[in-house]
Amino acid sequence: MQRIRQHPILPIEERETVHITVDGRPVEARAGDTIAAALLAAGIRVFRRTHRFHEPRGIFCGIGQCTDCVMEVDGRPNVRTCVTRVREGMIIRTQEGNGHEDL
């Protein structure tokens, strides 16, 4: 896990662990983390691949303004993971292209 454990100024609080699944793999996250923060802490850097050239994308702006971090979350495509908090049992998948919602 790649997470900041100590900081010289900011206190690092311990929080409850929640369990999510990313591309079929179980991942532990901290309650209150965004999906993007949980994935980065778990060493996951690729969140989606572009439609045309299938290039990898991950976190870019971190404030919900771009779409580089979108993923499929609980069957819903195009979820901005940098502003969406994890919750117990989430199923997250790397998004291919623009994402399509099954209706």
N, C-alpha and C positions, 0 to 999 in steps of 0.2 A: 504494500500500500504506500502510495506517495502522497503523504499528507503532512502539513506543517504541524508539528507537535509542540513546539515552543516558539515564542515570539518575545523579543526584548521589551515590547511596549504593550501589545494587546494580549489580554488573557485568552487562552484556548480552553473552552469549556468542553467537558465530556458530555456527549448526548447519547440518547438511546440509539441502538442499531436497528435499522430496517433492512429488509431483504428484497432485492429487486432481481429481475432476470434480464440479462442483456445478450441478445443473439443466442439464447438458449443456455447461457452460462450464469450461474448464481453469483451475485455481487452483493457485498455488504455496503451499506451507506449509513450516513448519520442523519437522523431525523432533522429536518430543517434545511438540509443541503439542497441546492438545485441539482437537477439530473446531471448537468454538465460538470459540476464540482465533484459529484460522486464518481462519474466516469473518469475524470482526470485523476482522482485519488486512486482509482483502481488500475491506472495505467492505460486506459482506453483513450485514444487520441482521434480516431476516425469515427465521425458520427453519421456521415452520409457520403454518397458518391454522386458526382454531377451527371446530369442526363446525357449530355453529348459525348464527353470524353471519359466518363467514369473516374474522374479525378477525386481523390480523397479530400474531404473537408471536415473541419472540427470547429473548435471555439475560435471566434474572431473578435467580435465586438464585446461580447459578454454582457450586453445590456438590452438585448431583444430587438435591436434595430436592423440587423442583417438576417440572412437565412442560412448562414453556414452551419449552424448547430442543429438544424431541424432533424428530427428523428420520428419514427413511428412509435407512439406510446399507447399501449392498450388498444391497438388496432387503429388508432387515429394518426394519419400522416401529418407532416409539417408542424409538429409541436416544437416550439422554440425551447430547447432544453436549458438554456442559460437563465431563463426566468420562470421555469416550472419546477416546483419542489417535488422531491421524491416522496413516495408514500409506500407503505408496506404492500408487497405483492405486485408492483408495477411490472409489466412486460414491455420491454423496450427493444426495438430492432433498428439496426443500421438501415437508413433509408436509401433506396436506389432511385436516382433521378428526382423527379418532381413529386413523387408520392401520389398514390391513388387511394381514394377511400372506397371501400367495398360497400355498396349500397344495397 
